[in-house]
């Protein structure tokens, strides 16, 4: 009988182990990926198509103002609506918040050089501006109504988070500029900071007197798109708060269009006879969707307008052409009031019963990309907030139980009744390992099951706005695994109505009655909010 040598035995065992280590991840991730994409592609759009209401038809009194984070977003999201509004005698103006000058791959392709200099990015912006002008003219918008603000591409979220005032300007990592280097900029004196961008948006709204404003959706995956939504929403809300009852500003309607979310739209490519539906995971959440049906001639013109962006279509033409379909979709999101609870009723123990009558600030889509599908403990389902006289409470719900493997972060920006805000957002990292304990600054945290929550002393928030009353809160939540982003919500606003000061000492957040409204987004008796995702 032949006997195998020890070397052969060890080699064979080692080979099997190596093979297993190589094959198992491929099988696991391949199977998980196949299951994920099967779920995405076998969902029937007809199941929720009827729940989308028609967009109100524009008329000769319509004044449409479209804000786009980059040159081409206005065409992708609103090309059909732009043409329809002009056709019916209305007026349209488009505003490009950035010139899209930070697209390194496109700049390398244009310059045919892998070593790209700041001036190359600046020259590339001229190309993108020309493309937008031609595309808008093809839809009927005159040159004078195509505006360029010139803020930093891939920097708008930094303006929101960390560079609010002129005392701390943002410098573009592409152009190396802290102010727009372009001569056709809307306000050439503006600098790269959040307050200047906000002022420019307000100025344009007041100048154009729109009846309808469109901007990208808060839950758009692209940081510039999510930040654009926050800036425009804030600008309109503050203008409306400042205006007199009956002012035209009170009648302006704000809606959102979506560009980037997972692998949506599906299928990609030129499918001119298909309808454009919301992503399946967002269809039944807290966005009220409406749809504009386009005529065949409008679909064809929108497709031709998209083709007028060759700097973009040459690199991602299938994705861009996915928006030339026989419908366009738009969403509305309400700004809720902050719920006040009696003192000492929120025990910070991750018990959903404490939140049983509180509506979520937002509902976040789940399982909408492969990473979130695999990492359910970092896949955010909802974000809640409430307050009493001493603390602001925040709660994050996830699809699967929270875990110390993930990091959980809440970012909060507050605006006073005098429109003051802090230089940087208030950032709270909630460690699961420290759950059910006290952090520095008297912040308490708790985690249990699929809930992680924290209480933040109001003194730490109000100190950044000179102790004045808070008028608006803007919140978002993020999760990460080993420094890699798993999920992030959009930025959503919560309004704090003004009320008389009670007692002496620290001015508190103003109490509002507990929200007992039930419905698609309200919580039930056991703190479980109604939604279709599982």
Secondary structure, 3 states (H helix, E strand, C coil): CCCCCHHHHHHHHHHHHHHHHHHHHHHHHHHHHHHHHHHHHHCCCHHHHCCCEECCCCCCCCEEEEEECCCCHHHHHHHHHHHHHHHCCCEEEEEEEECCCCCHHHHHHHHCCCCCCHHHHHHHHHHHHHHHHHHHHHHCCCHHHEEEEEECCCCHHHHHHCCCCHHHCCCCCCCCCCECCCCCECCCCCECCHHHHHHHHHHHHHHHCCCEEEEECCCCCCHHHHHHHHHHHHHHHHHHHHCCCCCHHHHCEEEEECCCECCECCCCCCCCCCCCCCCHHHCCCCCEEEEEECCHHHHHHHHHHHCCCHHHHHHHHHHHHCCCCCEEEEEECCCEECCECCCCCCCCCCCHHHHCCCCCCEECCCCCCHHHHHCHHHCEEEEEEEECCCEEEEEEEECCCCCCCEEEEEEEEEEECCCCCCCCCEEEEECHHHCCEEEHHHEEEEEECCEEEEEEEHHHHHHHHCCCCEEEEEEEEEEEECCEEEEECCCEEEECCCCCCCCCCCCCCCCCCCCCCCCCCCECCCCCECCCCC
